[in-house]
């Protein structure tokens, strides 16, 4: 859907990209729980998302 709406496509298969993002989310939640809910899952997220999305997504040509 992102390809249609935003002109983005993953550089790897959709299932591999989904797996990577799920692993990222699960890891952040796990860190949050292990820290006794002190270390927020969103800590450093802006920087991490910039890196992930820059490597994971590429733009596609939009149909006219």
GROMACS elastic network, one bead per residue, 0.5 to 0.9 nm:
[ bonds ]
;  ai    aj funct       b0    kb
    1     4     6  0.52100   500
    1     5     6  0.61346   500
    1     6     6  0.81117   500
    1     8     6  0.88058   500
    2     5     6  0.51019   500
    2     6     6  0.51793   500
    2     7     6  0.64017   500
    2     8     6  0.55874   500
    2     9     6  0.70300   500
    3     6     6  0.56935   500
    3     9     6  0.53063   500
    3    10     6  0.86736   500
    3    59     6  0.80509   500
    3    60     6  0.71201   500
    3    62     6  0.87311   500
    4     7     6  0.57052   500
    4     8     6  0.75957   500
    4    62     6  0.79079   500
    5     8     6  0.80114   500
    6     9     6  0.89252   500
    6    59     6  0.81978   500
    6    60     6  0.87673   500
    6    62     6  0.86960   500
    7    58     6  0.82470   500
    7    59     6  0.54121   500
    7    60     6  0.50390   500
    7    61     6  0.66516   500
    7    62     6  0.60606   500
    8    57     6  0.61089   500
    8    58     6  0.54565   500
    8    60     6  0.56554   500
    8    61     6  0.88252   500
    9    12     6  0.86810   500
    9    14     6  0.86031   500
    9    56     6  0.83124   500
    9    57     6  0.54731   500
    9    58     6  0.53180   500
    9    59     6  0.61133   500
    9    60     6  0.64688   500
   10    13     6  0.66118   500
   10    14     6  0.65222   500
   10    17     6  0.69434   500
   10    53     6  0.89596   500
   10    55     6  0.86737   500
   10    56     6  0.54707   500
   10    58     6  0.60982   500
   10    59     6  0.86529   500
   11    14     6  0.86144   500
   11    17     6  0.83025   500
   11    55     6  0.74564   500
   11    56     6  0.54739   500
   11    57     6  0.57688   500
   11    58     6  0.64946   500
   12    15     6  0.82624   500
   12    16     6  0.63580   500
   12    17     6  0.62743   500
   12    56     6  0.71407   500
   12    57     6  0.85469   500
   13    16     6  0.52093   500
   13    17     6  0.61803   500
   13    18     6  0.85759   500
   14    17     6  0.50475   500
   14    18     6  0.60368   500
   14    19     6  0.85060   500
   15    18     6  0.50428   500
   15    19     6  0.60822   500
   15    20     6  0.86102   500
   16    19     6  0.50269   500
   16    20     6  0.62084   500
   16    21     6  0.87295   500
   17    20     6  0.51072   500
   17    21     6  0.63048   500
   17    22     6  0.86365   500
   17    56     6  0.72132   500
   18    21     6  0.51948   500
   18    22     6  0.61043   500
   18    23     6  0.85331   500
   19    22     6  0.51269   500
   19    23     6  0.60806   500
   19    24     6  0.85596   500
   20    23     6  0.51380   500
   20    24     6  0.61995   500
   20    25     6  0.87141   500
   21    25     6  0.61859   500
   21    26     6  0.85650   500
   21    52     6  0.89429   500
   22    25     6  0.50690   500
   22    26     6  0.60070   500
   22    27     6  0.83838   500
   23    26     6  0.51201   500
   23    27     6  0.59545   500
   23    28     6  0.85416   500
   24    27     6  0.51638   500
   24    28     6  0.62408   500
   24    29     6  0.87020   500
   25    28     6  0.51778   500
   25    29     6  0.62151   500
   25    30     6  0.85445   500
   25    41     6  0.81472   500
   26    29     6  0.51089   500
   26    30     6  0.60124   500
   26    31     6  0.85945   500
   27    30     6  0.50142   500
   27    31     6  0.62010   500
   27    32     6  0.86039   500
   27    41     6  0.87483   500
   28    31     6  0.51306   500
   28    32     6  0.62339   500
   28    33     6  0.87723   500
   28    40     6  0.81431   500
   28    42     6  0.77975   500
   28    43     6  0.88548   500
   29    33     6  0.62877   500
   29    34     6  0.86335   500
   29    40     6  0.84273   500
   29    41     6  0.58837   500
   30    33     6  0.51725   500
   30    34     6  0.60972   500
   30    35     6  0.85363   500
   30    41     6  0.86231   500
   31    34     6  0.50748   500
   31    35     6  0.60495   500
   31    36     6  0.87443   500
   31    37     6  0.83939   500
   31    39     6  0.71230   500
   31    40     6  0.82903   500
   31    41     6  0.72705   500
   32    35     6  0.52771   500
   32    36     6  0.66609   500
   32    37     6  0.50303   500
   32    38     6  0.65936   500
   32    39     6  0.52685   500
   32    40     6  0.58036   500
   32    41     6  0.57768   500
   33    36     6  0.52625   500
   33    37     6  0.53004   500
   33    38     6  0.81951   500
   33    39     6  0.83275   500
   34    37     6  0.72232   500
   34    38     6  0.88151   500
   34    39     6  0.86933   500
   35    38     6  0.54762   500
   35    39     6  0.58260   500
   35    40     6  0.88289   500
   36    39     6  0.77949   500
   37    40     6  0.69231   500
   39    42     6  0.84905   500
   39    43     6  0.71433   500
   40    43     6  0.54361   500
   41    44     6  0.85066   500
   41    45     6  0.78321   500
   42    46     6  0.80551   500
   43    46     6  0.81919   500
   44    47     6  0.56165   500
   44    48     6  0.62082   500
   44    49     6  0.86304   500
   45    49     6  0.57913   500
   45    50     6  0.83277   500
   46    49     6  0.52678   500
   46    50     6  0.61677   500
   46    51     6  0.87481   500
   47    50     6  0.51703   500
   47    51     6  0.64179   500
   47    52     6  0.87234   500
   48    51     6  0.51604   500
   48    52     6  0.60540   500
   48    53     6  0.84309   500
   49    53     6  0.56678   500
   49    54     6  0.79985   500
   50    53     6  0.54677   500
   50    54     6  0.59096   500
   50    55     6  0.86408   500
   51    54     6  0.52442   500
   51    55     6  0.63994   500
   51    56     6  0.84629   500
   52    55     6  0.53810   500
   52    56     6  0.57220   500
   52    57     6  0.81439   500
   53    57     6  0.53811   500
   53    58     6  0.83995   500
   54    57     6  0.59454   500
   54    58     6  0.75014   500
   55    58     6  0.78030   500
   59    62     6  0.88578   500
